[in-house]
Amino acid sequence: MTTDEGFLNFAEPELARDGLEESTMFGFRCVRLNGDFVAMASHPAGGMVVKLPASRVTELISDGTGSPVAPSGRTFREWVNVTDESLWNGLFDEALAFASA
């Protein structure tokens, strides 16, 4: 299964929630809430990239749960890559809450 397939299998049922839509970011498929980025498949690292408050991203990176997202060498403070699929549901919900704030 490719990274996209794993993420899209996860995201497909989530898209039934109000305001969520499939879109693209950097040419990759992603999920947006009312137009705001929430999550996407991670390339090439594998996993899922979610947008969370910078403090939460720092926490996830510090404890080894996630890794920084740095396309073109620029680290995004509010984005984290998580490869452990067992954590995706909870982090996706956190990302939705952050996008809704």
C-alpha positions as CSV (number, residue, x, y, z in Angstrom):
1,M,0.0,0.0,0.0
2,T,1.4,3.5,-0.9
3,T,1.5,6.3,1.6
4,D,-1.4,8.0,-0.2
5,E,-3.5,4.8,-0.1
6,G,-3.0,4.4,3.6
7,F,-3.8,8.0,4.3
8,L,-6.8,8.0,2.0
9,N,-8.2,4.8,3.5
10,F,-8.0,6.5,6.9
11,A,-9.4,9.8,5.6
12,E,-12.3,8.6,3.5
13,P,-14.8,7.9,6.3
14,E,-13.7,11.2,8.0
15,L,-14.8,13.1,4.9
16,A,-18.4,12.5,5.8
17,R,-18.0,15.0,8.7
18,D,-19.5,18.5,8.0
19,G,-17.1,20.9,6.5
20,L,-14.5,18.4,5.5
21,E,-13.4,18.0,1.9
22,E,-10.6,16.3,0.0
23,S,-8.3,18.8,-1.6
24,T,-4.6,19.1,-2.6
25,M,-1.6,20.8,-1.0
26,F,1.9,20.8,-2.6
27,G,0.3,18.6,-5.3
28,F,-0.6,15.9,-2.7
29,R,-4.1,14.9,-1.6
30,C,-5.1,16.4,1.7
31,V,-8.1,17.1,4.0
32,R,-9.4,20.6,4.6
33,L,-12.0,21.9,7.1
34,N,-13.9,24.8,5.6
35,G,-10.9,25.5,3.4
36,D,-8.2,25.2,6.1
37,F,-5.6,22.5,6.0
38,V,-6.0,19.7,8.5
39,A,-4.0,16.7,7.3
40,M,-2.3,15.0,4.4
41,A,-0.2,11.9,3.6
42,S,3.5,12.5,4.3
43,H,5.9,12.3,1.4
44,P,8.5,10.7,1.3
45,A,8.6,9.9,5.0
46,G,5.3,8.0,5.1
47,G,2.7,8.7,7.8
48,M,0.3,11.5,8.2
49,V,1.1,15.2,8.5
50,V,-1.3,17.1,10.7
51,K,-1.6,20.8,11.6
52,L,-1.6,21.5,15.4
53,P,-0.6,24.3,17.7
54,A,3.2,24.9,17.7
55,S,3.4,23.9,21.4
56,R,1.8,20.5,20.6
57,V,4.0,19.9,17.6
58,T,7.1,20.6,19.8
59,E,5.8,18.1,22.4
60,L,5.2,15.4,19.8
61,I,8.6,15.9,18.3
62,S,10.3,16.0,21.7
63,D,8.8,12.8,22.9
64,G,9.6,11.0,19.6
65,T,6.0,10.6,18.5
66,G,6.4,12.8,15.5
67,S,9.0,14.3,13.3
68,P,9.3,17.9,11.9
69,V,7.9,18.8,8.5
70,A,10.3,20.8,6.4
71,P,9.5,21.0,2.7
72,S,12.3,22.7,0.8
73,G,14.3,23.0,4.1
74,R,11.9,25.3,5.9
75,T,10.5,23.8,9.1
76,F,6.7,24.4,9.6
77,R,6.1,25.1,13.3
78,E,2.5,23.9,13.3
79,W,2.9,20.8,11.2
80,V,4.1,17.4,12.4
81,N,4.5,14.0,10.7
82,V,3.3,10.9,12.6
83,T,3.9,7.4,11.2
84,D,2.2,5.5,14.0
85,E,-1.3,4.9,12.5
86,S,-2.7,4.0,15.9
87,L,-2.4,7.7,16.8
88,W,-3.9,9.1,13.7
89,N,-7.6,9.2,14.9
90,G,-6.7,11.2,18.1
91,L,-4.3,13.6,16.3
92,F,-6.8,14.1,13.4
93,D,-9.4,15.1,16.0
94,E,-6.9,17.5,17.6
95,A,-6.2,19.0,14.1
96,L,-9.9,19.4,13.5
97,A,-10.3,21.3,16.8
98,F,-7.3,23.5,16.0
99,A,-8.7,24.3,12.5
100,S,-12.1,25.1,14.1
101,A,-10.7,27.5,16.7
